Structure formats: structure tokens, C-alpha cells
Amino acid sequence: MKKTFTFLLIVLLLLPAVIFAQGGKDKKEDGIITINYWTHEDPARTQLETELIAQFEADNPNIKVVRSTQAAVKQIELVQTAFAANQGPDMFNLPIENQFAYITNGRVAPVDAQAAGYADISEVYAKYAPHVLDAVTVNGKLYGLPLELTNWAIYLNKKVFQSVGLDPEKDYPKTWEDMMEISEKIVIRDGDIIVRRGFDFRYPYYLTEMVPMVEQLGGQLISDDGKTAIVGDEAWLKVLSFMKEWGPSGRNLGSPTYKAARNLFNMDNNDIAMANTGLYQQGRIESDNPEFFKSGDWMVVPFPVFKDAVRDVASCYYGHYFMVNVDSSPAVQKAAWKLAGFLLSHGEDYLTRGGNLIQPTKALLESDTLRNMPYSDVFINDMARAHMVYFEENSAEIQTLIRNAVESVMLSGVSPEKALATLKASVQEVIDEQR
């Protein structure tokens, strides 16, 4: 990770300074404390947070909040680059596998419980579901508060299924082998170009989606003792072979080169039948295509397993956590934790109006509001057979190495055996360096 930060600092020197126009520290104008808050794009959440921030500023006239958004993948890159230049935002959130390194590298401040509205840290832990805060607890200190806890299941367009004679209620894919065969029935190509896919993967997010596929077959990313990388060659080879067959040099059912399936699903344009995404997608469908949302023409089904699976493992869940820059002034840090606590006191609003985000408090997870949402039972049940995504200082680097392996077999004609050997050696080197 230190090498990554060094590289990004070099890249930074070539970037326009305007990128960091809103990233400076200790901004005070006429006694006003300014919080620069960076987060990923989500139209529904933007509307809600705009209202909540306006209320927060009215209640705290000495605090100004500058909220900036980017697309999710771009946000990860921008935050890294900004911190490399010591120009990171005052408050931000990322997926934990991309955010954990900011804790281990000393770039974020411990939670100020009283500023966030709690009597003490023990009251914070008592509010949340068990183990939710484990990912942001290091050496006995808490470094983040969860904006959302997310897992994925399979969204399915019933009309596309019916167009090829499939009954979506009965014929939805229970196994990855089913997924391959069903996608073969649904796919439409113009020459080698796919114009309708049955399903496609969330390609940037290999730790969340593909590591569980390996685990279904008995493999592991890292051994239980933390010493060995890429455990279970047979499991990894099967998944890499599956991806090779899925891609352009195999059955040509999908590819990282196509637009993300979840970004197409909402529009109901007969170009995608299934997409792997979270409960939040429902709010986006309703916003993008209200007619489709109300039509009853979509459903959600569980994450598949391989036919010969030895473990029933669903897609990993992950958290986005509010964190605060340790280099911000004490006054800005306190104001940022106050803002975080205020936003997180509106959990039901985030669930119903803010993009269907689940803030994993005990109260919300047990609420009728969550249980009465469409297909929430699918997500709740899948979460029970899942685990938190791999997060360590090196998680972003390891995800890139898995990406290289998967995409080399799909797009570059590399054999699964060779890709596995390269992946195994590379990830082993990474975890040896960390130890």
C-alpha cells in the first residue's frame, strides 16, 4: 500500500491542481468551520442528504458542509490520490476493502463518540448489530461509523425470461451451471457483439463476488493462519475456467468490456435479464423507471452456488463507513463527527428515501420498515449465509491481482493454469510483505 501511495503522489504532480480545490484543511471564514465531505454518487441519497445537511447547518450556523460526489470507482481513485497529496477530504466514505488501509496507515482519526451524539464509545457499540464495527476497530480504537451495510442478490427481468419460454418463478438460476445455460438461451448477438445478455458479473468487485464462488468449492483467498495465499488450486481453477468459458473466447456471454449490467437493468430495454446488485437498486429503479418499478416485471432471487459446492456461501457483504481525516484541525474533526452522528440518526430515512441503504443498527435490522420492503427477505437470508468482504491494508492490491487473473483468461487467451500460478505467486508476495 505504501508503494501505491508513492506512485499516486507521482501521478498527482501531473494532475491539474483544481482536482483538490475543495480538499484543503482548516478552512475557516469569518468563524465558520467548513467540512469537506466526499461520497459516491446516488441521486436518492443526494436529495436526502441535501435536505439533512441544510437542517444540520441551520442547527449549527457556525458549520458549513461542502458535499462532493463522484462515481463509485472514480471516488476510490480520487480519495487515494488526494490523501497521497495530503489534501484528503475532512469526511468521506468508501467500501471497507478500499477504506481499511486509511486506518492502518494512520490517515483517519478515532471516532469522537460525544461529538457524534453518544455518551461514550460503549454506547456506539451497543447500538449496532454484532461484529458490524469489527472492521473499523483496530488496537481497541473505533475509526468509523457505518453509512450502510450492503450485500448483493440477483435482480431478474421477468419479461426477458418469458421471451425465451422460461418461467422466472421456477426457472431462475439456482446454480452457476444454471446461470451459464440460461444465459445461453437468453443471449442475442450481432456477430460477436452481444446486444442482450442473460447475466453479467460485477467486474471491478472481485473480492465481493468471485471469492465467494471459490469458497463454495472449498477454496480460500488466504489461509486461516494468514500465511498462505490462494488456497485450494482445484477451486480456483474451476472458477477461472468458468470465467474463461463465460467470456468472448468461450461461450461469449459477457465481458468486462460491456457496460455494467446493473446500470442497464433499470431501463428495461431488453438488453439484460439479470444483474447482481443490492437492495439499494430498488430505489434506483423507482427513480430511473417508475413504470418498470411498479410493473411487477422484476424480482430478486438468491446468489447461486455451484452444483458440486461444498459450502453454501453467498456474495460478501461490505460496509461503507464515515471516516474523518486525522490531518483536519481538531475543530473540523469534531464538527465532522457531529455531522456523521446527525446523518446516522436518520436510519429509516436512508432506508425509505435515501436509496434503500441499510444502516446496520439493531433497531433498523429488526424493524418492520425493512422487513416489509420488496424482497428484503432475500437479502436478509443471503446475508445470513455470507461474510464480510476481505479487508486488510493490502485488499485493494489483491483485488487488482484477482482482476488481472480473471481478465487474462477472459480477454487475453491465458490458460487458467498459468493465470492461477501468476495469481498465487503475486498474492503470496503481497501478504509476505505485509507480515
C-alpha positions, 0 to 999 in steps of 0.5 A: 500500500505504501508503494501505491501511495508513492506512485499516486503522489507521482501521478498527482504532480501531473494532475491539474491542481483544481482536482483538490480545490475543495480538499484543503484543511482548516478552512475557516471564514469569518468563524465558520468551520467548513467540512469537506465531505466526499461520497459516491454518487446516488441521486436518492441519497443526494436529495436526502442528504441535501435536505439533512445537511441544510437542517444540520447547518441551520442547527449549527450556523457556525458549520458549513458542509461542502458535499462532493460526489463522484462515481463509485470507482472514480471516488476510490481513485480520487480519495487515494490520490488526494490523501497521497497529496495530503489534501484528503477530504475532512469526511468521506466514505468508501467500501471497507476493502478500499477504506481499511488501509486509511486506518492502518496507515494512520490517515483517519482519526478515532471516532469522537463518540460525544461529538457524534451524539453518544455518551461514550464509545460503549454506547456506539457499540451497543447500538449496532448489530454484532461484529458490524464495527469489527472492521473499523476497530483496530488496537481497541480504537473505533475509526468509523461509523457505518453509512450502510451495510450492503450485500448483493442478490440477483435482480431478474427481468421477468419479461426477458425470461418469458421471451425465451419460454422460461418461467422466472418463478421456477426457472431462475438460476439456482446454480452457476451451471444454471446461470451459464445455460440460461444465459445461453438461451437468453443471449442475442448477438450481432456477430460477436457483439452481444446486444442482450445478455442473460447475466453479467458479473460485477467486474471491478468487485472481485473480492465481493463476488468471485471469492465467494464462488471459490469458497463454495468449492472449498477454496480460500483467498488466504489461509486461516493462519494468514500465511498462505495465499490462494488456497485450494488450486482445484477451486480456483481453477474451476472458477477461472475456467468458468470465467474463461468459458463465460467470456468472448473466447468461450461461450461469449456471454459477457465481458468486462468490456460491456457496460455494467449490467446493473446500470442497464437493468433499470431501463428495461430495454431488453438488453439484460435479464439479470444483474447482481446488485443490492437492495439499494437498486430498488430505489434506483429503479423507482427513480430511473423507471417508475413504470418498470418499478411498479410493473411487477416485471422484476424480482430478486432471487438468491446468489447461486452456488455451484452444483458440486459446492461444498459450502453454501456461501453467498456474495460478501457483504461490505460496509461503507463507513464515515471516516474523518481525516486525522490531518483536519484541525481538531475543530473540523474533526469534531464538527465532522463527527457531529455531522456523521452522528446527525446523518446516522440518526436518520436510519429509516430515512436512508432506508425509505428515501435515501436509496434503500441503504441499510444502516446496520443498527439493531433497531433498523435490522429488526424493524418492520420498515425493512422487513416489509420492503420488496424482497428484503427477505432475500437479502436478509437470508443471503446475508445470513449465509455470507461474510464480510468482504476481505479487508486488510491494508493490502485488499485493494492490491489483491483485488487488482491481482484477482482482476488481472487473473480473471481478465487474462483468461477472459480477454487475453487467451491465458490458460487458467493454469498459468493465470492461477500460478501468476495469481498465487505467486503475486498474492503470496508476495503481497501478504509476505510483505505485509507480515 
